Amino acid sequence: MKMGVSAKVADYETAFIFGAGASVHLLPSQKQLIPGLWQATTPPYAAGLPLHLLLPARRYLVQTFPGLPMGGEIAFEDVVGPLEISESEEYWFHYAYKDEKSKYLITNQAVLDALDTWLAMALNPSHVPRRPGDPGFLDHFSPAPAAKVLYAQLLHLLDSLGLAERCVFVSLNYDTLLDKSILATGKYDTDYQVEAFVDRPPTGTLLPVLKLHGSMNWRSCDSCHVLLDLGYEYIGPKSHCKTCGERRARPMLIRPTLLKDFRHRVWQDVWRAAGRALAGATKWVIIGYSLPLADVWMLRLLAQSVRSGRPGRQRQISVVDFAPDVLDRFHLLFPSAGKGAGTFEEYLAACQAAGRVV
């Protein structure tokens, strides 16, 4: 039975909150995305890249951040932030140039599309199998103590303890490592708790996966506006929409900037569901999320949820992160929060040794 956004807060016992650090075991970090784009598109170009889609982002980087190749460091969110402000305010003069061949004006939106294309490629690398039947898929995603995907190890642990259906997974990541691990169990399926999606027939017991910033397999179409959960499939900007036939499909994402627009019904569904789930859970395990204080929406969600729920409820909060200053930031919100193992992998080893979720 689908839980949906009306799920009761008492339905979940443990809430796992995943930041980008939970996926970097196999995927690049945000700090690696922009240097990777710069390096991959410097002539001679790497084979197989869709250069006509990536060149606007490359041109923007060269013109706006000329110090980058000389040792400067810039993260993905530092690039998309000014672009999103310019796009929303229609400041065409902030960045635009004419393509040398077509003579078309390249706008801020074209650069954002190019960055999203690079994001889709970086988060769906060739060394990670993409769907069942690919060589190595079972080794990566099937639940096992030594699975290459750490989410698959976590699912094996939860299933062996009989706890999987009493957990909720809250993710700030676009990638689908967790999603594929759930689907690969053959026993469970993902419940994104988005009422606006056209239903995909479930393949097993639904586990709540609340992706607060969207996902590369959430398809939105700017033409027909049909929203789909694509399961194993990724999507990039200006993709072919199989519903209406237009090339106006794109992934549904909230980019990592201060300028976040949550007015769409999808974000309202997901964030409300996350608030209810966190308020009801007796244990929070936060993995690979550094709580940047500029992430004001997440700050508000955590601060409000920890005070909600049944009166007198005791809540255990554990922070799993290798950076020593991360726990200090969490202590601003949760003074009693405990420090878990340094990495996701070490945390799983500690749980397996204890025979429980620590």
Helices and strands as residue ranges (DSSP letters): G 9-11, E 14-18, G 20-22, H 30-40, H 51-64, G 68-70, H 76-89, G 92-94, E 97-98, E 105-106, H 108-122, H 137-141, H 150-160, G 164-166, E 167-171, H 177-184, E 188-191, E 205-211, E 214-221, E 228-229, E 249-253, H 265-280, E 283-287, H 296-306, E 316-320, H 326-333, E 338-339, H 344-354
